[in-house]
Amino acid sequence: MIDENIVSLIRIIALILAVMIHEISHGFVALLCGDSTARDAGRLSLNPIRHIDPVGTVILPIILTVFRSPVLFGWAKPVPINLGRTRNPRQAFWLTAIAGPASNLIQALIGVALYHLSVSEIMPFSPTVNLYIAVAAFSYIAVNIMLMTFNMIPIPPLDGSRVVMVLLPEKLAIPYMRLEWVGFLLVFVLLNFEFTGKFIRAVVVGFFKIFNIT
C-alpha cells in the first residue's frame, strides 16, 4: 500500500532536485565557455540551500501538491552568468540557455533506467522498496519533462526564448528580448491556461509511451 503523503514528498523532492540541476547546468556550461561567475559565487554546488527560491522552490510546489495539480512546476534561484567573460558570447548565449532543458532530458532518461530496473526486480530490495523507487523514478521523469517542455516555450525569460533570439536577425531579436519585462506575467498567464496543462501532459504521456512506462 502506497502512502500518499510519502508520494507527495517524493514529488516535491524530485522537483527541487530537477530545478537545482537545471540551474547548475546553466552555470556549468557557462564555465566551459569561459565564464566562472557561477563557480565563483558558489552556485555550482549540489547543496540545495544555495539554490532554493522561497516562492519557486518551496511555496509554489507545496501549493500545487496540496491542490493535487496534474502539473508540478517551480524554479530555483537563477545562476549568475556574465556572457562578457565568455570566449564567444553569442555562442555561449544559446549554449547556456539550452543547457537547462537538456539537463532535464538527461535526468528524465536516468529516471527511465531507474524505473525499469525497479519494476524488473533486478534491484536487491523488497517489493515495497522497489515500488517506492518506481514511484520516485516516475515522478522524477514527469517533473523533468514538464520543466523541459515549459522552459522551451519561446517567451522571455524562458530558455526557449534565448534559442529563438539567436536565430532572429538583430532588428527583430532586440525588441523580442525587450518583452522580458512582461515575461513573468505572461508565464503566469500561461500556467492558468487549460491548454498549457494539456499540452505539457501530452508531452509527458508521449515520453512515457516511448519508453514503455505505465
PyMOL commands that place a pseudoatom at each C-alpha (Angstrom):
pseudoatom trace, name=CA, resn=MET, resi=1, chain=A, elem=C, hetatm=0, pos=[0.000, 0.000, 0.000]
pseudoatom trace, name=CA, resn=ILE, resi=2, chain=A, elem=C, hetatm=0, pos=[1.423, 3.378, -1.032]
pseudoatom trace, name=CA, resn=ASP, resi=3, chain=A, elem=C, hetatm=0, pos=[1.316, 6.255, 1.457]
pseudoatom trace, name=CA, resn=GLU, resi=4, chain=A, elem=C, hetatm=0, pos=[0.022, 9.335, -0.400]
pseudoatom trace, name=CA, resn=ASN, resi=5, chain=A, elem=C, hetatm=0, pos=[1.913, 11.666, 1.932]
pseudoatom trace, name=CA, resn=ILE, resi=6, chain=A, elem=C, hetatm=0, pos=[5.184, 9.960, 1.007]
pseudoatom trace, name=CA, resn=VAL, resi=7, chain=A, elem=C, hetatm=0, pos=[4.290, 10.223, -2.683]
pseudoatom trace, name=CA, resn=SER, resi=8, chain=A, elem=C, hetatm=0, pos=[3.650, 13.969, -2.284]
pseudoatom trace, name=CA, resn=LEU, resi=9, chain=A, elem=C, hetatm=0, pos=[7.005, 14.377, -0.520]
pseudoatom trace, name=CA, resn=ILE, resi=10, chain=A, elem=C, hetatm=0, pos=[8.708, 12.415, -3.314]
pseudoatom trace, name=CA, resn=ARG, resi=11, chain=A, elem=C, hetatm=0, pos=[7.216, 14.752, -5.937]
pseudoatom trace, name=CA, resn=ILE, resi=12, chain=A, elem=C, hetatm=0, pos=[8.473, 17.852, -4.122]
pseudoatom trace, name=CA, resn=ILE, resi=13, chain=A, elem=C, hetatm=0, pos=[11.965, 16.374, -3.659]
pseudoatom trace, name=CA, resn=ALA, resi=14, chain=A, elem=C, hetatm=0, pos=[12.009, 15.372, -7.345]
pseudoatom trace, name=CA, resn=LEU, resi=15, chain=A, elem=C, hetatm=0, pos=[11.130, 18.944, -8.352]
pseudoatom trace, name=CA, resn=ILE, resi=16, chain=A, elem=C, hetatm=0, pos=[13.781, 20.511, -6.091]
pseudoatom trace, name=CA, resn=LEU, resi=17, chain=A, elem=C, hetatm=0, pos=[16.460, 18.187, -7.493]
pseudoatom trace, name=CA, resn=ALA, resi=18, chain=A, elem=C, hetatm=0, pos=[15.337, 18.800, -11.084]
pseudoatom trace, name=CA, resn=VAL, resi=19, chain=A, elem=C, hetatm=0, pos=[15.315, 22.616, -10.870]
pseudoatom trace, name=CA, resn=MET, resi=20, chain=A, elem=C, hetatm=0, pos=[18.578, 22.645, -8.934]
pseudoatom trace, name=CA, resn=ILE, resi=21, chain=A, elem=C, hetatm=0, pos=[20.425, 20.606, -11.570]
pseudoatom trace, name=CA, resn=HIS, resi=22, chain=A, elem=C, hetatm=0, pos=[18.732, 22.701, -14.271]
pseudoatom trace, name=CA, resn=GLU, resi=23, chain=A, elem=C, hetatm=0, pos=[20.280, 25.874, -12.841]
pseudoatom trace, name=CA, resn=ILE, resi=24, chain=A, elem=C, hetatm=0, pos=[23.664, 24.275, -12.139]
pseudoatom trace, name=CA, resn=SER, resi=25, chain=A, elem=C, hetatm=0, pos=[23.782, 23.194, -15.791]
pseudoatom trace, name=CA, resn=HIS, resi=26, chain=A, elem=C, hetatm=0, pos=[23.441, 26.800, -16.955]
pseudoatom trace, name=CA, resn=GLY, resi=27, chain=A, elem=C, hetatm=0, pos=[26.411, 27.771, -14.819]
pseudoatom trace, name=CA, resn=PHE, resi=28, chain=A, elem=C, hetatm=0, pos=[28.491, 24.719, -15.698]
pseudoatom trace, name=CA, resn=VAL, resi=29, chain=A, elem=C, hetatm=0, pos=[28.146, 25.314, -19.443]
pseudoatom trace, name=CA, resn=ALA, resi=30, chain=A, elem=C, hetatm=0, pos=[28.962, 28.983, -18.894]
pseudoatom trace, name=CA, resn=LEU, resi=31, chain=A, elem=C, hetatm=0, pos=[32.137, 27.834, -17.136]
pseudoatom trace, name=CA, resn=LEU, resi=32, chain=A, elem=C, hetatm=0, pos=[33.015, 25.641, -20.126]
pseudoatom trace, name=CA, resn=CYS, resi=33, chain=A, elem=C, hetatm=0, pos=[32.525, 28.724, -22.305]
pseudoatom trace, name=CA, resn=GLY, resi=34, chain=A, elem=C, hetatm=0, pos=[34.958, 30.717, -20.168]
pseudoatom trace, name=CA, resn=ASP, resi=35, chain=A, elem=C, hetatm=0, pos=[32.718, 32.395, -17.570]
pseudoatom trace, name=CA, resn=SER, resi=36, chain=A, elem=C, hetatm=0, pos=[33.473, 31.406, -13.976]
pseudoatom trace, name=CA, resn=THR, resi=37, chain=A, elem=C, hetatm=0, pos=[30.876, 33.739, -12.395]
pseudoatom trace, name=CA, resn=ALA, resi=38, chain=A, elem=C, hetatm=0, pos=[28.612, 30.914, -11.188]
pseudoatom trace, name=CA, resn=ARG, resi=39, chain=A, elem=C, hetatm=0, pos=[31.547, 28.910, -9.840]
pseudoatom trace, name=CA, resn=ASP, resi=40, chain=A, elem=C, hetatm=0, pos=[32.981, 31.937, -8.062]
pseudoatom trace, name=CA, resn=ALA, resi=41, chain=A, elem=C, hetatm=0, pos=[29.577, 32.592, -6.458]
pseudoatom trace, name=CA, resn=GLY, resi=42, chain=A, elem=C, hetatm=0, pos=[29.452, 29.019, -5.162]
pseudoatom trace, name=CA, resn=ARG, resi=43, chain=A, elem=C, hetatm=0, pos=[26.468, 28.158, -7.362]
pseudoatom trace, name=CA, resn=LEU, resi=44, chain=A, elem=C, hetatm=0, pos=[27.914, 25.027, -8.980]
pseudoatom trace, name=CA, resn=SER, resi=45, chain=A, elem=C, hetatm=0, pos=[27.135, 23.190, -5.761]
pseudoatom trace, name=CA, resn=LEU, resi=46, chain=A, elem=C, hetatm=0, pos=[24.724, 20.327, -5.122]
pseudoatom trace, name=CA, resn=ASN, resi=47, chain=A, elem=C, hetatm=0, pos=[23.837, 21.937, -1.794]
pseudoatom trace, name=CA, resn=PRO, resi=48, chain=A, elem=C, hetatm=0, pos=[20.111, 22.752, -2.293]
pseudoatom trace, name=CA, resn=ILE, resi=49, chain=A, elem=C, hetatm=0, pos=[20.263, 25.646, 0.190]
pseudoatom trace, name=CA, resn=ARG, resi=50, chain=A, elem=C, hetatm=0, pos=[22.373, 27.598, -2.317]
pseudoatom trace, name=CA, resn=HIS, resi=51, chain=A, elem=C, hetatm=0, pos=[19.665, 27.291, -4.971]
pseudoatom trace, name=CA, resn=ILE, resi=52, chain=A, elem=C, hetatm=0, pos=[16.344, 27.469, -3.119]
pseudoatom trace, name=CA, resn=ASP, resi=53, chain=A, elem=C, hetatm=0, pos=[13.986, 30.283, -4.099]
pseudoatom trace, name=CA, resn=PRO, resi=54, chain=A, elem=C, hetatm=0, pos=[11.345, 30.688, -1.347]
pseudoatom trace, name=CA, resn=VAL, resi=55, chain=A, elem=C, hetatm=0, pos=[8.486, 31.054, -3.846]
pseudoatom trace, name=CA, resn=GLY, resi=56, chain=A, elem=C, hetatm=0, pos=[9.533, 28.915, -6.797]
pseudoatom trace, name=CA, resn=THR, resi=57, chain=A, elem=C, hetatm=0, pos=[11.206, 26.064, -4.908]
pseudoatom trace, name=CA, resn=VAL, resi=58, chain=A, elem=C, hetatm=0, pos=[9.077, 25.878, -1.765]
pseudoatom trace, name=CA, resn=ILE, resi=59, chain=A, elem=C, hetatm=0, pos=[5.752, 27.729, -1.703]
pseudoatom trace, name=CA, resn=LEU, resi=60, chain=A, elem=C, hetatm=0, pos=[4.518, 27.092, -5.262]
pseudoatom trace, name=CA, resn=PRO, resi=61, chain=A, elem=C, hetatm=0, pos=[5.347, 23.340, -5.323]
pseudoatom trace, name=CA, resn=ILE, resi=62, chain=A, elem=C, hetatm=0, pos=[3.646, 22.840, -1.952]
pseudoatom trace, name=CA, resn=ILE, resi=63, chain=A, elem=C, hetatm=0, pos=[0.528, 24.693, -3.131]
pseudoatom trace, name=CA, resn=LEU, resi=64, chain=A, elem=C, hetatm=0, pos=[0.387, 22.685, -6.368]
pseudoatom trace, name=CA, resn=THR, resi=65, chain=A, elem=C, hetatm=0, pos=[0.878, 19.444, -4.423]
pseudoatom trace, name=CA, resn=VAL, resi=66, chain=A, elem=C, hetatm=0, pos=[-1.787, 20.275, -1.812]
pseudoatom trace, name=CA, resn=PHE, resi=67, chain=A, elem=C, hetatm=0, pos=[-4.298, 21.033, -4.560]
pseudoatom trace, name=CA, resn=ARG, resi=68, chain=A, elem=C, hetatm=0, pos=[-3.185, 17.901, -6.434]
pseudoatom trace, name=CA, resn=SER, resi=69, chain=A, elem=C, hetatm=0, pos=[-2.314, 19.803, -9.581]
pseudoatom trace, name=CA, resn=PRO, resi=70, chain=A, elem=C, hetatm=0, pos=[-1.531, 17.463, -12.512]
pseudoatom trace, name=CA, resn=VAL, resi=71, chain=A, elem=C, hetatm=0, pos=[1.290, 19.833, -13.492]
pseudoatom trace, name=CA, resn=LEU, resi=72, chain=A, elem=C, hetatm=0, pos=[4.075, 20.370, -10.940]
pseudoatom trace, name=CA, resn=PHE, resi=73, chain=A, elem=C, hetatm=0, pos=[6.179, 23.423, -11.693]
pseudoatom trace, name=CA, resn=GLY, resi=74, chain=A, elem=C, hetatm=0, pos=[8.774, 25.552, -9.966]
pseudoatom trace, name=CA, resn=TRP, resi=75, chain=A, elem=C, hetatm=0, pos=[12.176, 27.199, -10.246]
pseudoatom trace, name=CA, resn=ALA, resi=76, chain=A, elem=C, hetatm=0, pos=[15.406, 27.740, -8.352]
pseudoatom trace, name=CA, resn=LYS, resi=77, chain=A, elem=C, hetatm=0, pos=[17.378, 30.967, -7.946]
pseudoatom trace, name=CA, resn=PRO, resi=78, chain=A, elem=C, hetatm=0, pos=[18.879, 31.853, -11.344]
pseudoatom trace, name=CA, resn=VAL, resi=79, chain=A, elem=C, hetatm=0, pos=[22.584, 31.091, -11.624]
pseudoatom trace, name=CA, resn=PRO, resi=80, chain=A, elem=C, hetatm=0, pos=[24.612, 34.271, -12.351]
pseudoatom trace, name=CA, resn=ILE, resi=81, chain=A, elem=C, hetatm=0, pos=[26.182, 34.318, -15.820]
pseudoatom trace, name=CA, resn=ASN, resi=82, chain=A, elem=C, hetatm=0, pos=[28.366, 37.019, -17.382]
pseudoatom trace, name=CA, resn=LEU, resi=83, chain=A, elem=C, hetatm=0, pos=[28.445, 36.473, -21.137]
pseudoatom trace, name=CA, resn=GLY, resi=84, chain=A, elem=C, hetatm=0, pos=[31.066, 39.210, -21.431]
pseudoatom trace, name=CA, resn=ARG, resi=85, chain=A, elem=C, hetatm=0, pos=[33.571, 36.832, -19.848]
pseudoatom trace, name=CA, resn=THR, resi=86, chain=A, elem=C, hetatm=0, pos=[32.947, 34.039, -22.351]
pseudoatom trace, name=CA, resn=ARG, resi=87, chain=A, elem=C, hetatm=0, pos=[35.144, 33.359, -25.367]
pseudoatom trace, name=CA, resn=ASN, resi=88, chain=A, elem=C, hetatm=0, pos=[32.218, 33.595, -27.796]
pseudoatom trace, name=CA, resn=PRO, resi=89, chain=A, elem=C, hetatm=0, pos=[29.277, 35.456, -26.186]
pseudoatom trace, name=CA, resn=ARG, resi=90, chain=A, elem=C, hetatm=0, pos=[26.780, 34.712, -28.981]
pseudoatom trace, name=CA, resn=GLN, resi=91, chain=A, elem=C, hetatm=0, pos=[27.524, 31.000, -28.901]
pseudoatom trace, name=CA, resn=ALA, resi=92, chain=A, elem=C, hetatm=0, pos=[27.589, 30.947, -25.095]
pseudoatom trace, name=CA, resn=PHE, resi=93, chain=A, elem=C, hetatm=0, pos=[24.215, 32.709, -25.028]
pseudoatom trace, name=CA, resn=TRP, resi=94, chain=A, elem=C, hetatm=0, pos=[22.329, 29.833, -26.628]
pseudoatom trace, name=CA, resn=LEU, resi=95, chain=A, elem=C, hetatm=0, pos=[24.513, 27.059, -25.206]
pseudoatom trace, name=CA, resn=THR, resi=96, chain=A, elem=C, hetatm=0, pos=[23.913, 28.202, -21.634]
pseudoatom trace, name=CA, resn=ALA, resi=97, chain=A, elem=C, hetatm=0, pos=[20.200, 28.581, -22.383]
pseudoatom trace, name=CA, resn=ILE, resi=98, chain=A, elem=C, hetatm=0, pos=[19.775, 25.096, -23.844]
pseudoatom trace, name=CA, resn=ALA, resi=99, chain=A, elem=C, hetatm=0, pos=[21.838, 23.541, -21.034]
pseudoatom trace, name=CA, resn=GLY, resi=100, chain=A, elem=C, hetatm=0, pos=[18.938, 23.693, -18.562]
pseudoatom trace, name=CA, resn=PRO, resi=101, chain=A, elem=C, hetatm=0, pos=[16.308, 21.868, -20.667]
pseudoatom trace, name=CA, resn=ALA, resi=102, chain=A, elem=C, hetatm=0, pos=[18.988, 19.437, -21.882]
pseudoatom trace, name=CA, resn=SER, resi=103, chain=A, elem=C, hetatm=0, pos=[19.822, 18.583, -18.276]
pseudoatom trace, name=CA, resn=ASN, resi=104, chain=A, elem=C, hetatm=0, pos=[16.144, 17.878, -17.633]
pseudoatom trace, name=CA, resn=LEU, resi=105, chain=A, elem=C, hetatm=0, pos=[16.063, 15.465, -20.577]
pseudoatom trace, name=CA, resn=ILE, resi=106, chain=A, elem=C, hetatm=0, pos=[19.169, 13.675, -19.302]
pseudoatom trace, name=CA, resn=GLN, resi=107, chain=A, elem=C, hetatm=0, pos=[17.666, 13.456, -15.800]
pseudoatom trace, name=CA, resn=ALA, resi=108, chain=A, elem=C, hetatm=0, pos=[14.466, 12.034, -17.269]
pseudoatom trace, name=CA, resn=LEU, resi=109, chain=A, elem=C, hetatm=0, pos=[16.443, 9.355, -19.121]
pseudoatom trace, name=CA, resn=ILE, resi=110, chain=A, elem=C, hetatm=0, pos=[18.224, 8.429, -15.875]
pseudoatom trace, name=CA, resn=GLY, resi=111, chain=A, elem=C, hetatm=0, pos=[14.761, 8.153, -14.310]
pseudoatom trace, name=CA, resn=VAL, resi=112, chain=A, elem=C, hetatm=0, pos=[13.699, 5.820, -17.135]
pseudoatom trace, name=CA, resn=ALA, resi=113, chain=A, elem=C, hetatm=0, pos=[16.615, 3.496, -16.396]
pseudoatom trace, name=CA, resn=LEU, resi=114, chain=A, elem=C, hetatm=0, pos=[15.876, 3.562, -12.654]
pseudoatom trace, name=CA, resn=TYR, resi=115, chain=A, elem=C, hetatm=0, pos=[12.179, 2.867, -13.260]
pseudoatom trace, name=CA, resn=HIS, resi=116, chain=A, elem=C, hetatm=0, pos=[12.798, -0.177, -15.435]
pseudoatom trace, name=CA, resn=LEU, resi=117, chain=A, elem=C, hetatm=0, pos=[15.400, -1.525, -13.016]
pseudoatom trace, name=CA, resn=SER, resi=118, chain=A, elem=C, hetatm=0, pos=[12.916, -1.267, -10.148]
pseudoatom trace, name=CA, resn=VAL, resi=119, chain=A, elem=C, hetatm=0, pos=[9.939, -2.854, -11.916]
pseudoatom trace, name=CA, resn=SER, resi=120, chain=A, elem=C, hetatm=0, pos=[12.083, -5.665, -13.358]
pseudoatom trace, name=CA, resn=GLU, resi=121, chain=A, elem=C, hetatm=0, pos=[13.071, -6.565, -9.778]
pseudoatom trace, name=CA, resn=ILE, resi=122, chain=A, elem=C, hetatm=0, pos=[16.778, -6.531, -10.635]
pseudoatom trace, name=CA, resn=MET, resi=123, chain=A, elem=C, hetatm=0, pos=[17.437, -4.396, -7.576]
pseudoatom trace, name=CA, resn=PRO, resi=124, chain=A, elem=C, hetatm=0, pos=[18.047, -6.441, -4.404]
pseudoatom trace, name=CA, resn=PHE, resi=125, chain=A, elem=C, hetatm=0, pos=[15.306, -4.796, -2.371]
pseudoatom trace, name=CA, resn=SER, resi=126, chain=A, elem=C, hetatm=0, pos=[11.922, -5.798, -1.017]
pseudoatom trace, name=CA, resn=PRO, resi=127, chain=A, elem=C, hetatm=0, pos=[8.850, -5.403, -3.271]
pseudoatom trace, name=CA, resn=THR, resi=128, chain=A, elem=C, hetatm=0, pos=[7.749, -2.397, -1.192]
pseudoatom trace, name=CA, resn=VAL, resi=129, chain=A, elem=C, hetatm=0, pos=[11.085, -0.613, -1.576]
pseudoatom trace, name=CA, resn=ASN, resi=130, chain=A, elem=C, hetatm=0, pos=[11.134, -1.370, -5.305]
pseudoatom trace, name=CA, resn=LEU, resi=131, chain=A, elem=C, hetatm=0, pos=[7.633, 0.062, -5.570]
pseudoatom trace, name=CA, resn=TYR, resi=132, chain=A, elem=C, hetatm=0, pos=[8.658, 3.331, -3.953]
pseudoatom trace, name=CA, resn=ILE, resi=133, chain=A, elem=C, hetatm=0, pos=[11.749, 3.507, -6.178]
pseudoatom trace, name=CA, resn=ALA, resi=134, chain=A, elem=C, hetatm=0, pos=[9.463, 3.086, -9.200]
pseudoatom trace, name=CA, resn=VAL, resi=135, chain=A, elem=C, hetatm=0, pos=[7.169, 5.837, -7.881]
pseudoatom trace, name=CA, resn=ALA, resi=136, chain=A, elem=C, hetatm=0, pos=[10.161, 8.134, -7.284]
pseudoatom trace, name=CA, resn=ALA, resi=137, chain=A, elem=C, hetatm=0, pos=[11.517, 7.440, -10.788]
pseudoatom trace, name=CA, resn=PHE, resi=138, chain=A, elem=C, hetatm=0, pos=[8.077, 8.013, -12.318]
pseudoatom trace, name=CA, resn=SER, resi=139, chain=A, elem=C, hetatm=0, pos=[7.750, 11.366, -10.526]
pseudoatom trace, name=CA, resn=TYR, resi=140, chain=A, elem=C, hetatm=0, pos=[11.301, 12.371, -11.435]
pseudoatom trace, name=CA, resn=ILE, resi=141, chain=A, elem=C, hetatm=0, pos=[10.683, 11.634, -15.114]
pseudoatom trace, name=CA, resn=ALA, resi=142, chain=A, elem=C, hetatm=0, pos=[7.399, 13.539, -15.162]
pseudoatom trace, name=CA, resn=VAL, resi=143, chain=A, elem=C, hetatm=0, pos=[8.799, 16.597, -13.356]
pseudoatom trace, name=CA, resn=ASN, resi=144, chain=A, elem=C, hetatm=0, pos=[11.827, 16.818, -15.642]
pseudoatom trace, name=CA, resn=ILE, resi=145, chain=A, elem=C, hetatm=0, pos=[9.806, 16.501, -18.848]
pseudoatom trace, name=CA, resn=MET, resi=146, chain=A, elem=C, hetatm=0, pos=[7.368, 19.141, -17.566]
pseudoatom trace, name=CA, resn=LEU, resi=147, chain=A, elem=C, hetatm=0, pos=[10.240, 21.528, -16.802]
pseudoatom trace, name=CA, resn=MET, resi=148, chain=A, elem=C, hetatm=0, pos=[11.961, 20.844, -20.116]
pseudoatom trace, name=CA, resn=THR, resi=149, chain=A, elem=C, hetatm=0, pos=[8.782, 21.388, -22.106]
pseudoatom trace, name=CA, resn=PHE, resi=150, chain=A, elem=C, hetatm=0, pos=[7.706, 24.532, -20.292]
pseudoatom trace, name=CA, resn=ASN, resi=151, chain=A, elem=C, hetatm=0, pos=[11.159, 26.107, -20.365]
pseudoatom trace, name=CA, resn=MET, resi=152, chain=A, elem=C, hetatm=0, pos=[11.410, 25.596, -24.116]
pseudoatom trace, name=CA, resn=ILE, resi=153, chain=A, elem=C, hetatm=0, pos=[8.317, 27.759, -24.715]
pseudoatom trace, name=CA, resn=PRO, resi=154, chain=A, elem=C, hetatm=0, pos=[9.744, 30.782, -26.599]
pseudoatom trace, name=CA, resn=ILE, resi=155, chain=A, elem=C, hetatm=0, pos=[8.584, 33.504, -24.206]
pseudoatom trace, name=CA, resn=PRO, resi=156, chain=A, elem=C, hetatm=0, pos=[11.229, 35.649, -22.485]
pseudoatom trace, name=CA, resn=PRO, resi=157, chain=A, elem=C, hetatm=0, pos=[12.717, 34.920, -19.981]
pseudoatom trace, name=CA, resn=LEU, resi=158, chain=A, elem=C, hetatm=0, pos=[12.215, 31.165, -20.541]
pseudoatom trace, name=CA, resn=ASP, resi=159, chain=A, elem=C, hetatm=0, pos=[15.170, 29.288, -22.021]
pseudoatom trace, name=CA, resn=GLY, resi=160, chain=A, elem=C, hetatm=0, pos=[13.425, 28.731, -25.345]
pseudoatom trace, name=CA, resn=SER, resi=161, chain=A, elem=C, hetatm=0, pos=[13.400, 32.492, -25.962]
pseudoatom trace, name=CA, resn=ARG, resi=162, chain=A, elem=C, hetatm=0, pos=[17.212, 32.560, -25.833]
pseudoatom trace, name=CA, resn=VAL, resi=163, chain=A, elem=C, hetatm=0, pos=[17.418, 29.989, -28.598]
pseudoatom trace, name=CA, resn=VAL, resi=164, chain=A, elem=C, hetatm=0, pos=[14.887, 31.895, -30.702]
pseudoatom trace, name=CA, resn=MET, resi=165, chain=A, elem=C, hetatm=0, pos=[16.774, 35.164, -30.166]
pseudoatom trace, name=CA, resn=VAL, resi=166, chain=A, elem=C, hetatm=0, pos=[19.961, 33.681, -31.650]
pseudoatom trace, name=CA, resn=LEU, resi=167, chain=A, elem=C, hetatm=0, pos=[18.001, 32.608, -34.746]
pseudoatom trace, name=CA, resn=LEU, resi=168, chain=A, elem=C, hetatm=0, pos=[16.369, 36.003, -35.272]
pseudoatom trace, name=CA, resn=PRO, resi=169, chain=A, elem=C, hetatm=0, pos=[18.015, 38.885, -37.152]
pseudoatom trace, name=CA, resn=GLU, resi=170, chain=A, elem=C, hetatm=0, pos=[19.250, 41.639, -34.826]
pseudoatom trace, name=CA, resn=LYS, resi=171, chain=A, elem=C, hetatm=0, pos=[16.464, 44.079, -35.761]
pseudoatom trace, name=CA, resn=LEU, resi=172, chain=A, elem=C, hetatm=0, pos=[13.915, 41.537, -34.501]
pseudoatom trace, name=CA, resn=ALA, resi=173, chain=A, elem=C, hetatm=0, pos=[15.938, 39.939, -31.693]
pseudoatom trace, name=CA, resn=ILE, resi=174, chain=A, elem=C, hetatm=0, pos=[16.365, 43.149, -29.675]
pseudoatom trace, name=CA, resn=PRO, resi=175, chain=A, elem=C, hetatm=0, pos=[12.652, 44.101, -29.476]
pseudoatom trace, name=CA, resn=TYR, resi=176, chain=A, elem=C, hetatm=0, pos=[11.812, 40.428, -28.909]
pseudoatom trace, name=CA, resn=MET, resi=177, chain=A, elem=C, hetatm=0, pos=[14.008, 40.235, -25.808]
pseudoatom trace, name=CA, resn=ARG, resi=178, chain=A, elem=C, hetatm=0, pos=[12.576, 43.525, -24.539]
pseudoatom trace, name=CA, resn=LEU, resi=179, chain=A, elem=C, hetatm=0, pos=[9.423, 41.534, -23.870]
pseudoatom trace, name=CA, resn=GLU, resi=180, chain=A, elem=C, hetatm=0, pos=[11.223, 40.079, -20.870]
pseudoatom trace, name=CA, resn=TRP, resi=181, chain=A, elem=C, hetatm=0, pos=[9.885, 42.819, -18.582]
pseudoatom trace, name=CA, resn=VAL, resi=182, chain=A, elem=C, hetatm=0, pos=[6.390, 41.354, -19.039]
pseudoatom trace, name=CA, resn=GLY, resi=183, chain=A, elem=C, hetatm=0, pos=[7.685, 37.808, -19.454]
pseudoatom trace, name=CA, resn=PHE, resi=184, chain=A, elem=C, hetatm=0, pos=[6.958, 36.595, -15.935]
pseudoatom trace, name=CA, resn=LEU, resi=185, chain=A, elem=C, hetatm=0, pos=[3.414, 37.913, -16.210]
pseudoatom trace, name=CA, resn=LEU, resi=186, chain=A, elem=C, hetatm=0, pos=[2.973, 36.020, -19.477]
pseudoatom trace, name=CA, resn=VAL, resi=187, chain=A, elem=C, hetatm=0, pos=[4.383, 32.887, -17.824]
pseudoatom trace, name=CA, resn=PHE, resi=188, chain=A, elem=C, hetatm=0, pos=[1.820, 33.027, -15.018]
pseudoatom trace, name=CA, resn=VAL, resi=189, chain=A, elem=C, hetatm=0, pos=[-0.942, 33.665, -17.546]
pseudoatom trace, name=CA, resn=LEU, resi=190, chain=A, elem=C, hetatm=0, pos=[0.204, 30.589, -19.464]
pseudoatom trace, name=CA, resn=LEU, resi=191, chain=A, elem=C, hetatm=0, pos=[0.130, 28.489, -16.301]
pseudoatom trace, name=CA, resn=ASN, resi=192, chain=A, elem=C, hetatm=0, pos=[-3.536, 29.386, -15.884]
pseudoatom trace, name=CA, resn=PHE, resi=193, chain=A, elem=C, hetatm=0, pos=[-4.489, 28.335, -19.402]
pseudoatom trace, name=CA, resn=GLU, resi=194, chain=A, elem=C, hetatm=0, pos=[-6.016, 24.866, -19.533]
pseudoatom trace, name=CA, resn=PHE, resi=195, chain=A, elem=C, hetatm=0, pos=[-4.345, 24.369, -22.913]
pseudoatom trace, name=CA, resn=THR, resi=196, chain=A, elem=C, hetatm=0, pos=[-0.872, 24.756, -21.356]
pseudoatom trace, name=CA, resn=GLY, resi=197, chain=A, elem=C, hetatm=0, pos=[-1.508, 21.989, -18.859]
pseudoatom trace, name=CA, resn=LYS, resi=198, chain=A, elem=C, hetatm=0, pos=[-2.959, 19.714, -21.541]
pseudoatom trace, name=CA, resn=PHE, resi=199, chain=A, elem=C, hetatm=0, pos=[-0.004, 20.333, -23.840]
pseudoatom trace, name=CA, resn=ILE, resi=200, chain=A, elem=C, hetatm=0, pos=[2.596, 19.609, -21.153]
pseudoatom trace, name=CA, resn=ARG, resi=201, chain=A, elem=C, hetatm=0, pos=[0.725, 16.500, -20.012]
pseudoatom trace, name=CA, resn=ALA, resi=202, chain=A, elem=C, hetatm=0, pos=[0.550, 15.288, -23.621]
pseudoatom trace, name=CA, resn=VAL, resi=203, chain=A, elem=C, hetatm=0, pos=[4.325, 15.592, -23.950]
pseudoatom trace, name=CA, resn=VAL, resi=204, chain=A, elem=C, hetatm=0, pos=[4.828, 13.697, -20.673]
pseudoatom trace, name=CA, resn=VAL, resi=205, chain=A, elem=C, hetatm=0, pos=[2.418, 10.937, -21.721]
pseudoatom trace, name=CA, resn=GLY, resi=206, chain=A, elem=C, hetatm=0, pos=[4.122, 10.680, -25.095]
pseudoatom trace, name=CA, resn=PHE, resi=207, chain=A, elem=C, hetatm=0, pos=[7.532, 10.345, -23.388]
pseudoatom trace, name=CA, resn=PHE, resi=208, chain=A, elem=C, hetatm=0, pos=[6.141, 7.612, -21.140]
pseudoatom trace, name=CA, resn=LYS, resi=209, chain=A, elem=C, hetatm=0, pos=[4.764, 5.706, -24.114]
pseudoatom trace, name=CA, resn=ILE, resi=210, chain=A, elem=C, hetatm=0, pos=[8.063, 5.900, -25.991]
pseudoatom trace, name=CA, resn=PHE, resi=211, chain=A, elem=C, hetatm=0, pos=[9.904, 4.318, -23.057]
pseudoatom trace, name=CA, resn=ASN, resi=212, chain=A, elem=C, hetatm=0, pos=[7.123, 1.900, -22.087]
pseudoatom trace, name=CA, resn=ILE, resi=213, chain=A, elem=C, hetatm=0, pos=[6.410, 3.403, -18.687]
pseudoatom trace, name=CA, resn=THR, resi=214, chain=A, elem=C, hetatm=0, pos=[2.975, 2.726, -17.215]
for i in range(1, 214): cmd.bond("trace and resi %d" % i, "trace and resi %d" % (i + 1))
show_as sticks, trace
zoom trace
